[in-house]
Amino acid sequence: MCTTIAAVFAALTVLQRRRLPVRPGPTQGTARRDGVLSQWRTVAANRSFLLFAAAMIGSYVPTYQAGSPAGRRPEPAPV
């Protein structure tokens, strides 16, 4: 089963590499060298993205917690 899923993802990766347009990276002269903190400030300042992320977390977490056996204790084995 895992091998099949891995093969599907590998095939999708190959298809994406072939179908997506080539996007050239910045040239050496125009490359911006922002630090990681500067990039995180940009993300934190984007309120619509933060609302979207919070909504997605809010929708996924209860789904996985309610249906997950991780929160349940295993029943003792019969003696």
KESE-640355 format. One record per atom (N, C-alpha, C): residue in one letter; atom name; x, y, z. Coordinates in steps of 0.1 Angstrom, whole numbers, padded with zeros to 4 digits, m for minus. Example, Ala and Ser with C-alpha at 12.3 -4.5 7.8 and 13.67 -1.06 7.14 Angstrom:
// residues 2
[site 'A'; 'N'; [0132; m0057; 0078]]
[site 'A'; 'CA'; [0123; m0045; 0078]]
[site 'A'; 'C'; [0132; m0033; 0078]]
[site 'S'; 'N'; [0128; m0022; 0071]]
[site 'S'; 'CA'; [0137; m0011; 0071]]
[site 'S'; 'C'; [0129; 0000; 0079]]
This chain:
// residues 79
[site 'M'; 'N'; [0008; m0012; 0000]]
[site 'M'; 'CA'; [0000; 0000; 0000]]
[site 'M'; 'C'; [0009; 0013; 0000]]
[site 'C'; 'N'; [0019; 0013; 0009]]
[site 'C'; 'CA'; [0027; 0025; 0009]]
[site 'C'; 'C'; [0035; 0027; m0004]]
[site 'T'; 'N'; [0039; 0016; m0010]]
[site 'T'; 'CA'; [0047; 0017; m0022]]
[site 'T'; 'C'; [0038; 0022; m0033]]
[site 'T'; 'N'; [0025; 0018; m0033]]
[site 'T'; 'CA'; [0016; 0023; m0043]]
[site 'T'; 'C'; [0014; 0038; m0042]]
[site 'I'; 'N'; [0012; 0043; m0029]]
[site 'I'; 'CA'; [0010; 0057; m0027]]
[site 'I'; 'C'; [0023; 0065; m0030]]
[site 'A'; 'N'; [0034; 0059; m0027]]
[site 'A'; 'CA'; [0047; 0066; m0031]]
[site 'A'; 'C'; [0048; 0067; m0046]]
[site 'A'; 'N'; [0044; 0057; m0053]]
[site 'A'; 'CA'; [0045; 0057; m0068]]
[site 'A'; 'C'; [0035; 0068; m0073]]
[site 'V'; 'N'; [0023; 0069; m0067]]
[site 'V'; 'CA'; [0014; 0079; m0072]]
[site 'V'; 'C'; [0019; 0093; m0070]]
[site 'F'; 'N'; [0025; 0095; m0058]]
[site 'F'; 'CA'; [0031; 0109; m0056]]
[site 'F'; 'C'; [0043; 0111; m0065]]
[site 'A'; 'N'; [0051; 0101; m0067]]
[site 'A'; 'CA'; [0062; 0103; m0077]]
[site 'A'; 'C'; [0057; 0106; m0091]]
[site 'A'; 'N'; [0047; 0100; m0095]]
[site 'A'; 'CA'; [0041; 0103; m0108]]
[site 'A'; 'C'; [0035; 0117; m0109]]
[site 'L'; 'N'; [0029; 0121; m0098]]
[site 'L'; 'CA'; [0023; 0134; m0098]]
[site 'L'; 'C'; [0034; 0145; m0098]]
[site 'T'; 'N'; [0045; 0142; m0091]]
[site 'T'; 'CA'; [0057; 0151; m0091]]
[site 'T'; 'C'; [0062; 0153; m0105]]
[site 'V'; 'N'; [0064; 0141; m0112]]
[site 'V'; 'CA'; [0069; 0142; m0126]]
[site 'V'; 'C'; [0060; 0150; m0135]]
[site 'L'; 'N'; [0047; 0147; m0133]]
[site 'L'; 'CA'; [0037; 0154; m0142]]
[site 'L'; 'C'; [0037; 0169; m0139]]
[site 'Q'; 'N'; [0039; 0173; m0126]]
[site 'Q'; 'CA'; [0039; 0187; m0123]]
[site 'Q'; 'C'; [0052; 0194; m0129]]
[site 'R'; 'N'; [0063; 0187; m0128]]
[site 'R'; 'CA'; [0075; 0193; m0133]]
[site 'R'; 'C'; [0074; 0195; m0148]]
[site 'R'; 'N'; [0067; 0186; m0155]]
[site 'R'; 'CA'; [0066; 0187; m0170]]
[site 'R'; 'C'; [0055; 0198; m0173]]
[site 'R'; 'N'; [0045; 0199; m0166]]
[site 'R'; 'CA'; [0034; 0208; m0170]]
[site 'R'; 'C'; [0035; 0222; m0164]]
[site 'L'; 'N'; [0041; 0224; m0153]]
[site 'L'; 'CA'; [0042; 0238; m0148]]
[site 'L'; 'C'; [0052; 0246; m0156]]
[site 'P'; 'N'; [0049; 0259; m0157]]
[site 'P'; 'CA'; [0059; 0268; m0165]]
[site 'P'; 'C'; [0072; 0270; m0157]]
[site 'V'; 'N'; [0082; 0272; m0165]]
[site 'V'; 'CA'; [0095; 0274; m0158]]
[site 'V'; 'C'; [0095; 0288; m0153]]
[site 'R'; 'N'; [0099; 0290; m0141]]
[site 'R'; 'CA'; [0099; 0303; m0135]]
[site 'R'; 'C'; [0114; 0306; m0131]]
[site 'P'; 'N'; [0120; 0315; m0139]]
[site 'P'; 'CA'; [0134; 0318; m0136]]
[site 'P'; 'C'; [0136; 0325; m0123]]
[site 'G'; 'N'; [0146; 0322; m0116]]
[site 'G'; 'CA'; [0149; 0328; m0103]]
[site 'G'; 'C'; [0155; 0342; m0105]]
[site 'P'; 'N'; [0156; 0350; m0094]]
[site 'P'; 'CA'; [0161; 0364; m0096]]
[site 'P'; 'C'; [0176; 0363; m0101]]
[site 'T'; 'N'; [0179; 0373; m0109]]
[site 'T'; 'CA'; [0193; 0374; m0113]]
[site 'T'; 'C'; [0201; 0379; m0101]]
[site 'Q'; 'N'; [0214; 0377; m0103]]
[site 'Q'; 'CA'; [0223; 0380; m0091]]
[site 'Q'; 'C'; [0223; 0395; m0088]]
[site 'G'; 'N'; [0221; 0404; m0097]]
[site 'G'; 'CA'; [0221; 0418; m0094]]
[site 'G'; 'C'; [0209; 0423; m0088]]
[site 'T'; 'N'; [0197; 0416; m0090]]
[site 'T'; 'CA'; [0185; 0421; m0085]]
[site 'T'; 'C'; [0180; 0413; m0073]]
[site 'A'; 'N'; [0187; 0404; m0069]]
[site 'A'; 'CA'; [0182; 0395; m0058]]
[site 'A'; 'C'; [0182; 0403; m0045]]
[site 'R'; 'N'; [0170; 0401; m0038]]
[site 'R'; 'CA'; [0169; 0407; m0025]]
[site 'R'; 'C'; [0174; 0397; m0014]]
[site 'R'; 'N'; [0181; 0402; m0005]]
[site 'R'; 'CA'; [0187; 0394; 0006]]
[site 'R'; 'C'; [0180; 0397; 0019]]
[site 'D'; 'N'; [0167; 0394; 0020]]
[site 'D'; 'CA'; [0160; 0397; 0033]]
[site 'D'; 'C'; [0163; 0385; 0042]]
[site 'G'; 'N'; [0163; 0389; 0055]]
[site 'G'; 'CA'; [0165; 0379; 0065]]
[site 'G'; 'C'; [0152; 0371; 0067]]
[site 'V'; 'N'; [0154; 0360; 0075]]
[site 'V'; 'CA'; [0142; 0352; 0078]]
[site 'V'; 'C'; [0132; 0360; 0086]]
[site 'L'; 'N'; [0137; 0367; 0096]]
[site 'L'; 'CA'; [0127; 0375; 0104]]
[site 'L'; 'C'; [0120; 0385; 0096]]
[site 'S'; 'N'; [0126; 0391; 0086]]
[site 'S'; 'CA'; [0119; 0401; 0078]]
[site 'S'; 'C'; [0108; 0394; 0070]]
[site 'Q'; 'N'; [0111; 0382; 0065]]
[site 'Q'; 'CA'; [0101; 0374; 0058]]
[site 'Q'; 'C'; [0090; 0370; 0067]]
[site 'W'; 'N'; [0092; 0366; 0079]]
[site 'W'; 'CA'; [0082; 0363; 0088]]
[site 'W'; 'C'; [0073; 0375; 0092]]
[site 'R'; 'N'; [0079; 0387; 0093]]
[site 'R'; 'CA'; [0072; 0399; 0095]]
[site 'R'; 'C'; [0062; 0401; 0084]]
[site 'T'; 'N'; [0066; 0399; 0072]]
[site 'T'; 'CA'; [0057; 0400; 0060]]
[site 'T'; 'C'; [0045; 0391; 0061]]
[site 'V'; 'N'; [0048; 0379; 0065]]
[site 'V'; 'CA'; [0037; 0369; 0067]]
[site 'V'; 'C'; [0028; 0373; 0078]]
[site 'A'; 'N'; [0033; 0377; 0089]]
[site 'A'; 'CA'; [0025; 0381; 0101]]
[site 'A'; 'C'; [0017; 0393; 0098]]
[site 'A'; 'N'; [0021; 0402; 0089]]
[site 'A'; 'CA'; [0014; 0414; 0086]]
[site 'A'; 'C'; [0003; 0412; 0076]]
[site 'N'; 'N'; [0002; 0400; 0070]]
[site 'N'; 'CA'; [m0008; 0397; 0061]]
[site 'N'; 'C'; [m0020; 0391; 0068]]
[site 'R'; 'N'; [m0030; 0400; 0072]]
[site 'R'; 'CA'; [m0041; 0396; 0080]]
[site 'R'; 'C'; [m0050; 0386; 0073]]
[site 'S'; 'N'; [m0052; 0387; 0060]]
[site 'S'; 'CA'; [m0061; 0378; 0053]]
[site 'S'; 'C'; [m0055; 0364; 0053]]
[site 'F'; 'N'; [m0042; 0363; 0052]]
[site 'F'; 'CA'; [m0036; 0350; 0053]]
[site 'F'; 'C'; [m0037; 0344; 0067]]
[site 'L'; 'N'; [m0035; 0352; 0077]]
[site 'L'; 'CA'; [m0036; 0347; 0091]]
[site 'L'; 'C'; [m0050; 0342; 0094]]
[site 'L'; 'N'; [m0060; 0350; 0089]]
[site 'L'; 'CA'; [m0074; 0345; 0091]]
[site 'L'; 'C'; [m0077; 0332; 0084]]
[site 'F'; 'N'; [m0071; 0331; 0072]]
[site 'F'; 'CA'; [m0073; 0318; 0064]]
[site 'F'; 'C'; [m0066; 0307; 0072]]
[site 'A'; 'N'; [m0054; 0309; 0076]]
[site 'A'; 'CA'; [m0047; 0299; 0084]]
[site 'A'; 'C'; [m0054; 0295; 0096]]
[site 'A'; 'N'; [m0059; 0304; 0104]]
[site 'A'; 'CA'; [m0067; 0301; 0116]]
[site 'A'; 'C'; [m0079; 0293; 0113]]
[site 'A'; 'N'; [m0086; 0297; 0102]]
[site 'A'; 'CA'; [m0098; 0290; 0098]]
[site 'A'; 'C'; [m0095; 0275; 0094]]
[site 'M'; 'N'; [m0084; 0273; 0087]]
[site 'M'; 'CA'; [m0081; 0260; 0083]]
[site 'M'; 'C'; [m0077; 0251; 0095]]
[site 'I'; 'N'; [m0069; 0257; 0104]]
[site 'I'; 'CA'; [m0065; 0250; 0116]]
[site 'I'; 'C'; [m0078; 0247; 0124]]
[site 'G'; 'N'; [m0087; 0257; 0125]]
[site 'G'; 'CA'; [m0099; 0255; 0133]]
[site 'G'; 'C'; [m0108; 0244; 0127]]
[site 'S'; 'N'; [m0107; 0242; 0114]]
[site 'S'; 'CA'; [m0116; 0232; 0108]]
[site 'S'; 'C'; [m0109; 0218; 0108]]
[site 'Y'; 'N'; [m0096; 0217; 0107]]
[site 'Y'; 'CA'; [m0090; 0204; 0107]]
[site 'Y'; 'C'; [m0087; 0198; 0121]]
[site 'V'; 'N'; [m0084; 0206; 0130]]
[site 'V'; 'CA'; [m0080; 0201; 0143]]
[site 'V'; 'C'; [m0092; 0193; 0150]]
[site 'P'; 'N'; [m0104; 0198; 0150]]
[site 'P'; 'CA'; [m0115; 0190; 0156]]
[site 'P'; 'C'; [m0118; 0178; 0148]]
[site 'T'; 'N'; [m0116; 0178; 0135]]
[site 'T'; 'CA'; [m0119; 0167; 0127]]
[site 'T'; 'C'; [m0110; 0155; 0131]]
[site 'Y'; 'N'; [m0097; 0158; 0132]]
[site 'Y'; 'CA'; [m0087; 0148; 0135]]
[site 'Y'; 'C'; [m0088; 0144; 0149]]
[site 'Q'; 'N'; [m0091; 0153; 0158]]
[site 'Q'; 'CA'; [m0092; 0149; 0173]]
[site 'Q'; 'C'; [m0104; 0140; 0175]]
[site 'A'; 'N'; [m0115; 0143; 0169]]
[site 'A'; 'CA'; [m0127; 0136; 0171]]
[site 'A'; 'C'; [m0127; 0122; 0165]]
[site 'G'; 'N'; [m0121; 0120; 0154]]
[site 'G'; 'CA'; [m0120; 0107; 0147]]
[site 'G'; 'C'; [m0108; 0099; 0150]]
[site 'S'; 'N'; [m0099; 0105; 0157]]
[site 'S'; 'CA'; [m0086; 0098; 0160]]
[site 'S'; 'C'; [m0086; 0089; 0172]]
[site 'P'; 'N'; [m0081; 0077; 0171]]
[site 'P'; 'CA'; [m0080; 0068; 0182]]
[site 'P'; 'C'; [m0069; 0072; 0192]]
[site 'A'; 'N'; [m0061; 0083; 0189]]
[site 'A'; 'CA'; [m0050; 0087; 0197]]
[site 'A'; 'C'; [m0055; 0091; 0211]]
[site 'G'; 'N'; [m0067; 0097; 0211]]
[site 'G'; 'CA'; [m0072; 0102; 0224]]
[site 'G'; 'C'; [m0079; 0092; 0233]]
[site 'R'; 'N'; [m0081; 0080; 0227]]
[site 'R'; 'CA'; [m0087; 0069; 0235]]
[site 'R'; 'C'; [m0077; 0060; 0241]]
[site 'R'; 'N'; [m0081; 0055; 0252]]
[site 'R'; 'CA'; [m0072; 0045; 0259]]
[site 'R'; 'C'; [m0075; 0031; 0253]]
[site 'P'; 'N'; [m0065; 0023; 0251]]
[site 'P'; 'CA'; [m0067; 0010; 0246]]
[site 'P'; 'C'; [m0074; 0002; 0257]]
[site 'E'; 'N'; [m0083; m0007; 0253]]
[site 'E'; 'CA'; [m0090; m0015; 0262]]
[site 'E'; 'C'; [m0080; m0027; 0267]]
[site 'P'; 'N'; [m0081; m0031; 0279]]
[site 'P'; 'CA'; [m0072; m0041; 0284]]
[site 'P'; 'C'; [m0076; m0054; 0277]]
[site 'A'; 'N'; [m0065; m0062; 0275]]
[site 'A'; 'CA'; [m0067; m0075; 0268]]
[site 'A'; 'C'; [m0074; m0085; 0278]]
[site 'P'; 'N'; [m0083; m0093; 0272]]
[site 'P'; 'CA'; [m0090; m0102; 0281]]
[site 'P'; 'C'; [m0080; m0113; 0287]]
[site 'V'; 'N'; [m0083; m0116; 0299]]
[site 'V'; 'CA'; [m0074; m0126; 0306]]
[site 'V'; 'C'; [m0079; m0140; 0305]]
